Amino acid sequence: MSPFPYRLVATDLDGTLLRSDESVSDRTRNALAAVTAAGAAHIVVTGRAVPWTRHILDDLGYEGIAVCGQGAQVYHAGEHRLLTSLTLDRQLAGLALSKIEAEVGPLALAASRDGLDGEVLMGPGYKAQEGPLPYVPYEDPAELWSAPLTKLYIQHPTLSDDELTQAARETVGGLVDVVMAGPGIVEILPLGLSKATGLSLAARRLGVKAAETIAFGDMPNDIPMFGWAAHGVAMGNAHEELRAVADEVTASNEEDGIALVLERLLSA
């Protein structure tokens, strides 16, 4: 077996490492174990905030550093503590929302609160993703702004995710960042924040450079991570915007796309 050519393997969760039932296949687990045995580190880089990520990391037996909340949170899974956390300026976020709604009409809203146990609030009309992830419904708009937030989620009754993302970026691009993180998931983030931000912080803690990193993802919010890493691999189910900037495209998350690439690199 040849030495593994990278010192860091960065993987997104949903649509990438996880299958549709939120499990990780034995083949992918074994490939990641072989990579770490060869001396590389594996780091999860996800748009999910820590409370929606922790149970998955625990199930994987993952004890290293994870990047959560689109880069806002660097989390030590083994010690169950936040190493860094960046919050969204609520005044700027409120201004951005008012500008977007003036352009496209009323939005359905949700928000992720900061902290290890930060709740996800969901307002009237917001369509939650199916699955076990917990959230707290709210009716009073003031509740949305009553505690520090890492991000806002926005949905529109008629615009597609791509259309809403584009309209929001064109309207408030100088105030906040807007990313599409998955089906029905358009997010408002602090300006300049991305997965690359959090990944670079985590890599520095691990003593690893961008040139030593391979990254896997499936959605447009992974584009900055691909720009930072030496090699970006899009899943077979990836959004066309990510495929366009990827160094290669592998099989889908349901077909062990990560394992296929890691096995090839291990045996090259």
C-alpha positions in Angstrom: 0.0 0.0 0.0 1.4 3.4 -1.0 1.3 6.4 1.5 -1.9 8.3 1.4 -1.3 11.5 -0.6 -3.2 13.9 1.7 -2.9 14.7 5.4 -6.6 15.8 5.8 -9.8 14.5 4.5 -12.7 17.0 4.8 -16.2 15.6 4.3 -19.6 17.3 4.3 -22.4 15.4 6.0 -25.8 15.5 4.3 -25.7 14.2 0.7 -22.0 13.4 1.1 -20.9 11.2 4.0 -24.5 10.4 5.1 -26.9 8.3 3.1 -30.5 9.4 2.9 -31.3 7.5 6.2 -28.5 9.5 8.0 -26.3 6.4 8.2 -22.7 5.9 7.0 -22.1 2.7 5.2 -19.6 0.1 6.5 -17.5 0.5 3.3 -17.2 4.2 3.9 -16.4 3.8 7.6 -13.7 1.3 6.7 -12.2 3.5 4.0 -12.0 6.4 6.5 -10.5 4.1 9.1 -7.8 3.1 6.6 -7.1 6.7 5.8 -6.6 7.6 9.4 -4.5 4.5 9.9 -2.3 5.8 7.1 -1.7 9.0 9.0 -4.3 11.4 7.7 -7.0 13.1 9.7 -10.7 13.1 8.9 -12.7 16.2 9.6 -16.5 16.7 9.2 -17.4 20.1 7.7 -21.2 20.6 7.8 -23.8 23.3 7.6 -25.6 21.8 10.5 -25.1 23.5 13.9 -23.6 21.5 16.7 -26.9 20.3 18.3 -28.0 18.8 14.9 -24.5 17.2 14.4 -23.5 15.9 17.8 -25.5 12.6 17.7 -24.1 11.7 14.3 -20.5 12.3 15.4 -21.2 10.2 18.6 -22.6 7.4 16.5 -19.5 7.4 14.3 -17.2 7.3 17.4 -15.8 10.6 16.1 -13.6 12.3 18.7 -11.8 14.9 16.7 -12.6 18.5 15.6 -15.7 19.2 13.5 -16.6 22.4 11.6 -20.4 23.1 12.1 -22.8 25.8 11.2 -21.3 26.6 7.8 -18.0 27.4 9.5 -19.4 29.4 12.4 -18.6 26.7 15.0 -15.4 24.7 15.5 -16.4 21.9 17.8 -14.3 19.3 19.7 -16.4 16.2 19.5 -14.3 14.1 22.0 -14.6 16.8 24.6 -18.1 18.0 23.7 -17.1 21.7 23.7 -17.1 24.6 21.3 -13.6 25.9 20.4 -14.8 28.9 18.4 -18.3 30.3 17.6 -19.3 33.2 15.4 -22.8 34.8 15.6 -24.9 36.6 13.1 -25.3 40.4 13.7 -29.1 40.5 14.4 -29.5 44.1 13.4 -27.8 43.5 10.1 -29.9 40.3 9.6 -33.1 42.1 10.3 -32.2 44.8 7.8 -31.2 42.1 5.2 -34.6 40.3 5.7 -36.5 43.5 5.2 -34.7 44.3 2.0 -35.2 40.7 0.6 -38.9 40.8 1.5 -39.2 44.2 -0.2 -37.8 42.6 -3.3 -39.5 39.1 -3.4 -42.4 39.3 -0.9 -43.0 37.6 2.5 -40.7 34.8 3.6 -41.1 31.9 5.9 -38.3 32.0 8.5 -36.3 29.7 10.8 -33.2 30.4 12.9 -30.4 28.5 14.6 -29.4 29.8 18.0 -25.8 29.8 19.1 -24.3 27.4 21.6 -23.9 23.7 22.3 -27.6 23.3 22.9 -28.8 26.1 20.7 -32.4 25.5 19.6 -33.6 25.7 16.0 -36.7 28.0 15.9 -39.2 27.6 13.1 -41.8 30.2 12.2 -45.3 30.0 10.6 -45.2 28.4 7.1 -41.6 27.2 7.3 -41.4 23.6 5.9 -39.2 21.5 8.1 -37.2 18.7 6.6 -38.4 15.2 7.4 -36.5 13.4 10.0 -35.7 13.3 13.7 -34.0 16.7 14.0 -35.6 18.7 16.8 -37.0 22.2 16.4 -39.1 24.7 18.4 -42.1 26.4 16.7 -42.6 30.1 17.3 -45.4 32.6 16.6 -44.1 35.9 18.0 -41.6 37.4 15.6 -39.7 38.9 18.6 -38.8 35.4 19.7 -36.6 35.1 16.6 -34.3 37.8 17.8 -34.3 37.2 21.5 -31.0 35.3 21.7 -27.7 35.1 19.7 -28.0 33.3 16.3 -25.6 31.6 14.1 -27.8 31.7 11.0 -31.3 32.4 9.5 -33.1 30.1 7.1 -35.5 31.6 4.5 -38.1 30.0 2.3 -40.3 31.5 -0.4 -43.8 30.2 -1.4 -43.1 30.2 -5.1 -39.4 30.8 -5.9 -37.1 27.9 -6.2 -34.1 27.5 -4.0 -31.8 28.7 -6.8 -34.1 31.7 -7.6 -34.4 32.7 -4.0 -30.6 32.4 -3.4 -29.9 34.6 -6.4 -32.4 37.2 -5.6 -31.3 37.5 -2.0 -27.6 37.7 -3.0 -28.3 40.4 -5.5 -30.3 42.4 -2.9 -28.2 42.0 0.3 -24.8 40.7 -0.9 -23.0 43.5 0.8 -24.6 43.0 4.2 -24.7 39.2 4.7 -23.8 36.1 2.9 -26.5 33.9 1.4 -25.9 30.2 0.6 -28.0 27.2 -0.5 -27.1 24.3 1.7 -29.7 21.7 0.5 -33.2 21.2 -0.8 -35.4 23.9 0.9 -32.4 25.2 2.8 -31.4 28.8 1.9 -29.4 30.4 4.7 -28.3 33.9 5.7 -24.9 34.0 7.3 -22.4 36.6 8.6 -20.7 38.3 5.8 -17.5 36.5 4.8 -18.3 33.3 6.7 -18.0 30.0 4.8 -17.0 26.4 5.3 -13.6 27.4 4.2 -13.4 29.9 7.1 -14.0 27.2 9.7 -12.0 24.5 7.9 -8.9 26.8 7.8 -9.2 27.4 11.5 -9.6 23.7 12.3 -6.7 22.8 9.9 -4.4 25.3 11.7 -5.2 23.6 15.0 -4.2 20.2 13.4 -1.1 21.6 11.8 -2.3 20.9 8.3 -2.3 23.1 5.2 -4.8 23.6 2.4 -2.3 22.0 0.0 -2.5 18.8 2.0 -6.3 18.6 2.0 -8.9 16.7 -0.1 -12.6 17.7 0.3 -15.9 16.1 -0.5 -19.2 17.8 -0.9 -22.5 18.0 -2.8 -24.0 21.6 -2.6 -23.1 25.2 -3.5 -22.2 25.9 0.2 -19.2 23.5 -0.4 -17.8 25.7 -3.1 -15.6 27.8 -0.8 -14.3 24.6 0.8 -13.3 23.3 -2.6 -11.6 26.6 -3.3 -9.5 26.3 -0.2 -8.6 22.6 -0.4 -6.0 21.2 -2.9 -8.6 18.8 -4.4 -12.4 19.0 -4.4 -14.5 15.9 -5.1 -18.2 16.4 -5.9 -20.6 13.6 -5.2 -22.6 12.0 -8.1 -25.7 13.6 -6.6 -24.0 17.1 -6.3 -25.6 20.4 -7.4 -24.4 21.5 -10.9 -22.7 24.6 -9.4 -20.4 22.5 -7.3 -19.8 20.0 -10.1 -18.7 22.9 -12.3 -15.8 23.8 -9.9 -14.9 20.2 -8.7 -11.6 18.6 -9.6 -13.5 15.3 -10.0 -16.9 13.8 -9.6 -17.4 10.5 -7.8 -20.4 8.2 -7.3 -23.3 9.4 -5.2 -23.6 9.3 -1.4 -25.8 6.3 -1.7 -23.1 4.5 -3.8 -20.1 5.0 -1.5 -18.7 7.8 -3.5 -16.2 8.8 -0.8 -15.0 5.3 -0.3 -14.4 4.8 -4.0 -12.0 7.8 -4.1 -10.2 7.0 -0.8 -9.7 3.3 -1.8 -8.2 4.4 -5.2 -5.9 6.8 -3.5 -4.8 4.3 -0.9 -4.0 1.7 -3.6 -2.6 4.0 -6.2 
